[in-house]
Structure formats: structure tokens, C-alpha cells
């Protein structure tokens, strides 16, 4: 059941990303602004690995990863309707990633990026949103999207913990009583009160258990976005925009400068583990 779900989810993600860029005779500047229809195309444009007509560049081609081409491409890979990304941040980001002494590129097969899939499940006759996080991993002779983390609002009430004076505890001398007071503790208080301050619930295990018990039924994917940490000093995400005009397709929807120390906290926020 779990393998079927993962396979079905991967197919739906692939279906969501589908689209072929149309090739036409001749190259003109307007083709530069064609919609970035595929995530793979976003990678190629960001890295400067295709020309303005969408034709692939290879390492031996003189314009492969050309800084000037990358500057043009990356400048149109932003959601122009997003006022939260300043022109200054865009300029700093572009200049940093195309810097000739230390250019930054995206690698599909490397760590440092992951997918966030907003999916809908049926649970006891009610629709529930579940956020699934996938990462690319090497599997056999190729690569596959592997389910890494889960966030679901309906799990959270199960793990509420009292704090301060209201929090229950097991007396430090309980070992002398062979822990016989556990009967009273677990019948009168939430078990969460007795967990370590460092305890963090594993929603992925609960999710897989619910799938195995057929308490969850997959329905559909609502949306997909991708988070990137591959460009040192920066975090950005990409989202698919379907609208008229050239500024469509997979575009940068969030951008922020970060330090290496910021990464764990930002990932915890994205994973809803804050």
C-alpha cells in the first residue's frame, strides 16, 4: 500500500511538472522570455545550459554556463508580482551566483533542495491536507524522489504538552517503588507531559502507520513548490505560476540571504517543526 502510494505520488508530481517547450526555426530575443515550463528547464536556464531558443548547451560549447547569458536568464526567473523580493536583493543574488571567481550552480542530483507537496487525503470521511516533503536520493542505477518528512495539522493536538507548574512529572524516587506510580500517571495525565524537553514527534512514522492501517486514502495533489539551499549564502523557493504573459511557469517566489547558522532554523520552519 505504502509503495503504491509513493509511486502514485511520484507520477502525479511528474504529471504536474509536464510540458514541452516548443522549438521553432530561428532564434530571437523574445524567446528568452518564454515561460519556464519545466523544473528541469529552470535548472538549465539558471545554470546557463540552454540557448535563447531552448536548445541544450553542453560542456564543450563555448557559451556553456556563460555569465552574460545566465544574468539575462536569472533576471527573468523571478515572480515579478511578488513585491516581497526587492530589486536590491535580486541584483545581489544574481551578481553573487554568476561571479566569475566563485559561480554558483544548481545540481539536480545533489542535496540542498527538496520538494514540498500539498496533498489531500480522505481521513474518516473528511478531507485533510497533508504536506509531504520529498528529497532526491540515489536508488540503484538512478535517482528517485523519496518521502522524507510529513506535516499534518490533525497530528498536532495529540502532542500538546503542558509547561511550567502545570506540567505533570514522575517523581525522581519512582525507581524505588518499581515505577508502580505509572498507572496513576498515565491514567490521569497526557503521556506527552512525561517526555523529554528535546522530544519531537515523528509525523512521518504516524503517517506511514495510518496508510498501512488504511486510515488515510490519497485523493490528489493541490500544489507543489521546491526549496533550494544549494547556493551558499542564499535560500530561495520556486513555485509554478499559470497566468497570461511571459512571466509564467516555474519562478522564484521567495528569496532571502542566509548564513550557514540560519539553515537548521529555516528548514525547521519550512518543515513546520518550529
N, C-alpha and C positions, 0 to 999 in steps of 0.2 A: 504493500500500500504506500509506504513512505517513498520507495524507489519510483513508483508510478507518479506520485505527486511531484517529486523533484524533476522527473523527466518532463512532465506536463508543464511545469512552471518554466523550465528552460526553453521549451518550444514556444510558449506564449511570449517570453521575453524576446526570443529571436523574431517571432512574428511582429511584435511591437516595433522592433528596430528595422524591419524590412524596408526596402526601397532601393531602386537602382537609379543612379544618376545618368541622365540621358546624354549620350555623346552625339555631337553634331559636327559637321565639317567646318574647319577653320576655328581660330581662337580669337576672341575679342575680350576687352576688359570687362564687359558686362557679365561674362561667365564667372568671373571671380566672385560675384555676389549671388551666385545660385545657392539655393537652400542646401544646408549641410544635412543631407537626408539620413545618413547612417552614422552610427557611433564610430565605426572604423574610418569613415571619411573625416570625421572630426580629428582623429589621431593623425591622419595623413596631412591634413591642412595645418594643424598645429605644428607638426614637425617639418613642414615644407617638403613633403614627399609626393606631391602631385602638382601638375601644372594648372594653369588657369582654366583649361578645358576639362580637368578631371582625369587627365592621363597620368599614370603612375610614373614617378621618378625612381630610379634605382641608384645604388651607391656609386656606380661608375659614371652616372650622368653629371655633367658639370654644374647643373642647377640643383642637385640633390641637397636638401636642407639649406638652401640659400637664405641668408639672413634677411635680405630685402624682400624676398617672396614671403617669408614667414611673417615679417612685420605687417605686410598687407593682409595676409590671411587672418592672423590672430586678431587684428583690429576689427574684423567683421564677425568674429566668433562670440561676440557678447550680445546678450539680450538688451537691445537699445531702449526698451521700455522700462528697464529697471533703473530707477533713479538712485538706488542704494549703492551702485557701483560708480564711484566718482571718476571723472576723466583723469584726474591725477593718479589714482590707483591703477587704472588701465595702462596709462603711459609707463608707470614704474614697472608694472608687471611685464609688459611687452619688452621694454628695454632690458630687463633682467633675464628673461628666458632666451632672448636672441643675442645676448652678449657673446662676442666672438671668443673671448678668453675662457668663458665658462658657460656655454649654451646649455639650456635645459630642454629635454625632450620627454615625450610620453612613450611608455613601453607597455603594450597590451598584455604581455605575459609576466611582467614584474609585479611585485607587491606595491602597495601605495595607492591603490584605487579599488573601489568596490561599488556594487550596485545596491540601491535601495528600491525595493519593490513594494508598492502599496497594493495589497491583495485583499480580496473579500472572501470570507468563508461563511458557511452556514453552521451555526452552533445552537443546537437545541431549538431549531426553527427560527432563529434570529440571525440576521446578518451581522457579522463582526469584521471590523478592519484589523488586519494583521500586517505589520511592517516586517518584511523579510530582507535580510542583508546577505548578499552573495559575494564571494570573492573567487577570483580565478586561481586555480591550482593545477599543477601538472598531474595528469592521470594517464598512466600507461605511456603511449606514444604521442599523446596530445595533451590538450588542456580542457578543463570543464569548469562551469560555474558550480561552486559548492556552497551549500547553505551554511552560513557562519553564525548568525545571530538572529534573534526574533524580538520584536517589541509588540505587546498587545495590552490594551488598556484593561481588558477584563481579568488579567492576571494580577494586576497591581493591588486590588483590595485584599487579596489573600496574604500579602506580605507587609501589611501595615504593622508598625512597631511603636509601642508607647515609648516616651522618652522621659528622662528626669525622674522625679519622685514617683510618678505613676507607673513606672516600668517594674514589672514583676521580676523576681530573681530566685534562683535556687541557692539556698543558704550554703555558705562556704564549708560548713561542717557536715553537709549532707552525706559525704562519703562514710562518715562514722555510723550512719543509720542505713547503710547499704542502699542509699538513694530511694528509700521507701516513700519519701515525700513526693516523688514524681507523680504518683497517682493523683494527689490533690492539685499539683501544679498544672498538669496537662488537662485536667477536667475543668479547671476554673479560669484559666488564662489562655491567651493565644500563645501557641508554641513559638511564634516569632520573637516574643519577649526574651526567650532564653538563648537566642542565637548571638554569636559574637558581633561586635560593632563592625567588624570587617566583612560580615556575611553579605553576599549579593546573590539574589535568586537567579537561577539559570532558566530563563524563559524558553530557550531553545529545547531543553530536555522536556519541559512541560508540554510544549507544542508538539514534539515528536510523539510523546505519550498519548496526547489527545488524538493525533492522527491514527496511531496504532489501534486505539480503542474505538475509532470511527466516531468520535465525538465532534470532529471537525470535518466539514466537506468543502473542498475547494470550489469556488464559483468563478472568479475572474480576477484579472489584474486591472486596477484603476489607473495607476501611473507608475512611471519608472524615472529615477534620476541616478546620477553617478557622482561619487565623491572622489576627489583627487588630492593626494598628498605627495605626488611624485616630483614636484618642482620645489626644491628646498627653499624655505622662506615664505611659501605661499600655500594656501588652501583654496580650491575652487570646486564648484559643482556645475554639472551641465544638466539641462532639462530640455525636453522636446517641446517646441512651440509650433502649433499649426495655425497659421494666420496668413492673410494676404501679404504680398510684398516679398522683398528679398531677405529680410531679417527673420527667417524661419528655420525650422529644423532644430538640430541639437546645438544649443548655445550656452555660453557661460552665464549661469543665473545667480551665482554668488561668488565673491572674490574677497579674500582678506589676507593681509600679511600675517605670518605667524613665526614663532621661534620653535625650535625642537622641543622646548619645555611645554609649549602650548598644545602639542599634538595629542597627548593622552586625554586631557580635559575636553578638547574639541571632539574627539572621537566618542568619548563617553556621552557628550551632549547629543551627538547625532544618533547614537545607538539607544538614546533615551535611558541611559544608566546614570544620569547626573544625580 
